Amino acid sequence: MTISPNTETAESTDVGWKFWKTRRYIVVFMTFLGLFSIYSIRVCLSVAIVAMTQKFNVTLENGTVIEDQHFDWDSTQQGLVLSSFFYGYIWTQIIGGVLASKFGGYYIFLCGVGGSSLMALLTPLAASFNIYMLMAARILEGLFEGVIMPSMHAILSRWAPVFERSRMASLCITGCYAGTVIAMPLSGVLASNLGWKSVFYYFGSFGALWCSLWILFIRPYPESDSFISKEEAAYIVKSKGSESEEKIVHPWRKILTSTAVWAIVVCHFAQNWGFDTFLTQLPTFFTDILDLPVQLSGIVSALPYLTMTCFLTLGGYLADWSQIKGYLTTRQVRRYFNCGAFLAQSLFIILAAFLLNPAVVIFCLTLTVGLGGFANVGFMINPLDLAPNHASVIFGLSNTIANIPGIIAPILAGLIVTDKTKEQWQIVFFIVLGINLLGCTVYWFFARGELQPWAISSSANSGKTEKPQEIDDHEKVDGAGKTFMSSEIK
């Protein structure tokens, strides 16, 4: 079957700046807000816990001034509270992928955001009982959030045309970093002016509002969306090729023995090791080595994640553009963006480790973290290339292993940097460098961009298999600058 270029299809691919006229980008925008919401909920405790444990003066009726605090938790207890989220988060990645492929990413994504929002709203109540109830609430929050990213891949497998996967996925994922950057300073403002409880009520309520809008305006598939134009729906469906209506059966043995899948896992682990190390340690490093004030250190620490948001958006568009123009194949896009970013990160890590000029170090570390946005265009989107129907499961596996650094990296850094010397911080940076280069090497040699032979729809009932349609990696562009699919679907 051949898709012939025509005016209707051409117009359906022309997004422009009026994204609200294109249903698939409304889905992207709402997914962006969903990720923004859950990452805001995730990080707000890091700021709120300062207000929760901070000492303040209280004047008694007789005029005596005493010191008091909401919660008398030492640093060890605070660490347990902050890390408890990951104890739940790592367990539902694969489960979330399986559920998303079975029931649809739409519903699992909704449950993840809704459950996380509910836990945020209940956090003040849980904390009022004792620290263990608070940890239980955070663990449950992690369990709910664990299904989010795998279900996002399931959503995109239904809504993202082949040549828009990079940009659509990148725009969605920027919600994670935008939520982190905005939630941290906003949490401080809320806690200072309205009290620490307001932090959780605000972000929890935002998530609840998002759930209502998701139910009202978003649908699981293009085919079930009454708001979408016939032309756009046809474009999305034809771009992806026909899909079997049979029940999806995940080829677990093939997935677990695929070198392409493990290339994603190793690369994801390497990227998260650096990301989690810098996320938790940059404020301390800036204070210990560069002698920056605490307030300035917090502001400067947000710069890398602002940069990452910009690079991720830019990288998504450049990746799609290079494929549309025929300059790069899918595999080349994933390898060049991913490994190029890793190599550049390695260079800036070395410079940051040896240069002590504050401006230069801040610049190097900002680019080190920021370039992760280009890397995400590689391994983060790659599951959609290998096996769209199994992308949520592949990412669930990858994200399970990749979140281990969230627990280990900060602890290891704390064990190394005992005297807060430059030499000890260099060891931390060199560990990040070594893992980074390992991830780069593995991904370069084993990454793939084509649909894998085992990514074939199969029926649990009939045992039959159906060969998926293959789409040539090229497009044509008409004189008006609008793109349309001219791929021959075999």
PyMOL commands that set and color helices and strands:
alter all, ss='L'
color gray80, all
select helices_A, chain A and resi 7-13+19-21+23-53+75-89+93-103+105-129+131-145+148-159+162-194+196-217+222-224+230-240+252-256+259-288+294-324+330-354+358-370+372-376+382-386+388-402+405-416+422-446
alter helices_A, ss='H'
color red, helices_A
select strands_A, chain A and resi 56-59+65-68+457-458+465-466+476-477+483-484
alter strands_A, ss='S'
color yellow, strands_A
deselect
rebuild
show_as cartoon
